[in-house]
Amino acid sequence: KAAAIALSGAGEVQAPAAGARGRSRTLWLLDAAAASELPRSLYPPATA
């Protein structure tokens, strides 16, 4: 749930991981259980 909270727009006080910022990108490595908690708005767009 920590990753879902951090990636859902929480502030750094609520979820310190929300402040993670890379120079060109930030890579989150999640297991299937953690990834299943992410909101659908963070999923990549479907390609046809």
Secondary structure as GFF3:
##gff-version 3
##sequence-region A 1 48
A	DSSP	alpha_helix	2	7	.	.	.	ID=ss1
A	DSSP	three_ten_helix	16	19	.	.	.	ID=ss2
A	DSSP	alpha_helix	32	35	.	.	.	ID=ss3
A	DSSP	three_ten_helix	40	42	.	.	.	ID=ss4
###
